[in-house]
Amino acid sequence: MTDSRRILVVVHTGRAEAVTAALETCEQLLSFGIIPVMTADELVDCRSKSTTPAHLAAINSVLELASDCPVEDLELVMVLGGDGTILKAAEIVREAQTPLMGINLGHVGFLAESERDGLRDAVARAAKRDYLVKERLTLDVSVVVDSKVVYRTWALNEATVEKSARERMLEVVVEVDHRPLSSFGCDGIVMSTPTGSTAYAFSAGGPVVWPSVQALLMVPLSAHALFARPLVINPDSSMAVEVLQRSAGHGVLWCDGRRTFELAPGSRVEVKKSEKPVRLARLHQGPFTDRLVRKFALPVDGWRGPASA
C-alpha cells in the first residue's frame, strides 16, 4: 500500500466532451497533490487527444492501472460519463469495492452524483474526502447445465434472460425460493436490483423501487401468460429461470448489458443477492423522490407541500 493518494478516472473516451472533462479532472487532482490513475486503453486515448500544454503535462503524470498502480491502492473512482460508464467502472473495481463517484455526461444518468457543471466542485470535495459512501445491493448470477455451474458473474442493475432470435419465443419456467412459479413463452425475464428498477426493468413495466429498499425484482418481457406480472421479492430469496427443452431456440444471459453467456435449452440461470455491494460516493443527501423528478422531468406544478403545523 502506498502513502500517496490515488484516484482512478474512468471516462467514455468516445465522447470529446468526456475526454476534455477527464483531462481537466487529472489536472485538478494533481493540483491537490493526488495522483490520477487510468486504465491502459483510456490513458492511450486521452494522451492522443491532449492538445494544450496543461493537458499534456497532466496526462503525462497519470499512472496506468495495474502496471503502475494496483486496484487496491485506489481510494476513489471518479467516473465521467453516463450510467454505462459507471457500470464499466464498477466492473473494474469489483473485487476491491472502491467507492464510485459519478459525474453525468450522458442522458438520464441515475447512478451519477453530479452534472458536468459541478465537476470542479466534485473534484474538490473528493480531495477533501467530503462525501458519504452508500452501498447498493448487487446480484450473484450462475448458469447451471446438467447440475454443473458453467458460468458465474454478477450484476448491479439486472440479469436478463432473453431470446436470441427475434422470430422465436423463449419457453421458460420461473422459480422463486426453489419452487416453480409459472411457465410461459416470452421475450425474456429481467431479474433486477432496486438500482436497476429505473433501468431495463422500468422499460419493461416494472415498479420503481427506492434504492434504500432491500428487495429483488422479477419482470417478464412480453410474456404469453395469464400470470406474468412484475414481482417484488424478499432480498434473501433466490430466483431462477430455466430455458425449457421445448424452447424453439437458444436464449442469452445479459448482466448489466456488459457480460453475456449463451443459454441452450436446458440451461438454468440462478440469481441471488451478492455479499459484495457496489459502493457509491455521494455528495448530497437529497431524497430519491427529488432525483426521480429531476431525471424524468416529472410535472409537479401546483404542489403546495404539507400543511404547516
N, C-alpha and C positions, 0 to 999 in steps of 0.2 A: 504494500500500500504506500502511495506517495503522499508527501506533505502538501504538495501543490494542489490547488483546486482545479478540477477539470469538468467541463460541461460539454456534453455531446450536442451538436447541432445537426438536426435531421431536416432535410429540405427536399421539396419537389423540384428537382433541377430542370424539369421540362418547362417550367414557367420562369420567364425572365424576371418577373417581379419577385418571385420567391428567392431566386439566386441573389438578387440585389439585397433583399432583406437578410439573407444568410451572411453575406459579406459585411453588412452593417453590424449585425449581431456579433460576429467574430471580432470586429474592430472594437466594439464597445466592451465586450468581455475582457479583451486584452487590456483595455484602459483601467479595468477594475483589478488587474492582476490575476485574472482567471484564464487558464489555458483552454481554448476551444479545441474540440475534437470532432472529426468527421469520419464517416466510412470511406473506404478507398475509392469507390466509384464516384461518390458525391464530391470528394475532395478534388479528383481529377476534373470533373465537370465545372466546379466553381473556379478552379485555378485557370481553366481555359477561357472563362468568361469574365475574369477580372481585368478591368481596363484602367482604373485610376491608381495612382501610386499608393494611396492609402489602402485600397482594397488588395493590391498586390502584396503589400507588406503584411497585412493581416492574414491573408490566406497562406503565406509562406511560414507563418508561425503556428499554423494549425497542425495538431498531431493526427496521425492516422489510427483509427480504432483497430485494436487487435495487435498490429505490428508495433505501434508506439505506445499504446495505452490499452490495457485490458479493461473489459467492460466493468469489472469490479471496482475500478478506480474512479468511476464516474459518480458525481454527486447528484446530477440532474440531467435531464434531456430536454432541450428546447426544440420544439417541432414547429416548422414553418410550412404550412400547407393546410389542406383540408383534413377531414376525418380519415381518408385513406392513408395519408402520410402519417397520421398518429397511429393507425393500426400497424403500419410498417415499423414505426419506432418501437411500439410495444413488443413486436416480434424480436427486434434486435436485442432488447434488454430483458427479455422474458425471465431468464434464469436469475439475473441479478436483482430484478424487481426495482430498478431505478425509477424514481418519480418522473412523470412526463408533464411538461408544461406546453400546451398547445397555443400557437398564435394562428388564428384562422386567416388563411389566404385563399380559401376555397369558396364554397357556396353557403350551405346552411351551417355546417361546422358545429355539431352538437358537442363534440368532445373538446373543442378548443376553449381555452380560457379567455383569450383576448383577441381583438381585431388588429389589423395592420397598423392603425394609427396609435395603438397602445403598445407597440413593440419596444420602444426605448424605455418606457416605464416598466414593462415586464422584465427586461434585462436588468434594470437597476434593482428591482425587487428580488430577482433571483440572486444577484450579487450580495444582497443583504440577508439572504435566506428568509425573506419576508413573505412566506407563503405557507399555506396549510396543505397537508397531504391527505387526500381522501382515497379510500380503497373501493374498487369496483369489482364485483363478482365476475368470475370467468368460468369457462366450461372446460372439462376434460372430455375428449372425444376419442372413441375407439371404434375400429371396424373389425368385426369378427366374421370369419369364414370357417365353416366346419369346426366350430368350437375353438378356433385359434385366433388370437389377436394378430392381425396382419398389418395394422396401421394405427398409430397414435398421434394425436395432435391436440390443439386447444383452440379456444375462441374467446374473444372479448365481446363481440356483438352477437354472432349467431353461427350455428352449424346448420347447414341446409342440405337436405337430400332432394335432388331434383332429377327429372327425366333427362336423359342425354340426347334424345331425338325428339325434335319438335312435333312430329306427326304421331308419336306413340305415347300413350298414357303409361304412367308408372303404377304398378299394383303393389300396394304396401299394406302392412298391418302395423299399427302403432301400439305402444306399450307404455304404461306408467306403473312404477313400483313393481316391476317384474310380473305384471298381469296384463293380458291383452285387453285393449280398449275397443278397437274397431279396425276393420279392413276396408279398403276402398281404392278406386283408381283416382289418380290426381296428377297434378304437375309437380308436386313435391311437398315437403314438410319443412317448416322453419322451426328450429329449436333455439330459443333466444334467451339472453340475459335481460335484466331491466335496462342496461345501457343500450342493448340492441333493439329495444322496443320502439325506438324512434328511427330505426334503420329499415332493413328488409321486412321485418315483422310488421312494421307500421304500414308499409306499402301493400302488404298482403291483407290488411284489415284487422290486424291485431291491436290490442289495447296499448295505450301509453302507460308505462309503469314508472313511477318516480324512482330515481337511482338509489335512494335510501331504502327502498323496499327490497327485502330478500325474497326472491321468487325466481322461478323458471317459467318460460312460456313455450307453448307448442301451437303453431299456427299452420293449418293446412293451406295448400296453394291449389285453388280451383278443383276442389275435391268433388267427386261424383258420389255423394253420400247424404243421407238424411241427417246424420250426426257428424258434423265436421266443423264444429265451432272452435275458435281460439280458446286455449286452456291456460289458466294461471295455476302453477303447481308449487307445492312446498319446495324450498331450496334444497332440502336434504333428500328429496325424492330422486329417482332415476327415470330417464326417458329412453326409449329405444324405437327405432324404425327398422323393420325388416322388409327387404325387397323380395317379394314373393316369387317363387319359382315360375308361376304362371305369367309373370310380367313379360310383356312382349319385347321389351328392350332393357338395356342396362340403365343404371342410374349413375349419378355422380355426387360425391360429397364435396361441398364447398365450406370452408371455415373462414369467416371474415372476408370472403371474396379473394383470398390470397393463397390458401393452401387447399389442394384438391386431390381426390382419390376416386378412381373408377369403382363402381359398385355393380358387380354381376348379380343376376338373380340368385337368391340365397344368402346374400350379404346382410349383415346386421350392423346397424350403427347405434352405439350406446353412448349416452350423454349424461353427465352428472356435474355437479358443482365442483370446481377445482379448489385445491388447498392453496393455490397461488393466485392472489388477486392482482389486478393491474392497479398501480398507484398513480393518481393524478395530482399534480401540484396546482392548487387553487389560490388565486389572488383575492377573490371576493367570496362573500358568504351569502350572496343573494339566493332567494328561493327558486326552486326549479320552475315554478309557475311563471316567473318573470322570464326565464330562459325560453320556455315554450312560446310565450307571447312574442318575444323578440325574434326568435329564429323563424317562426312560421308567420310573422307579421299578422297575428290574430287581432281582430277588431275588439277593442274594449271601450269604445266611446260610450259615454253615458254611465259608466261605473262611478258610484259615489263612495264606496267603501263602507266599512262597518259603522253603525250608529255610534256617535260619541257617548261616553258614559255621562 
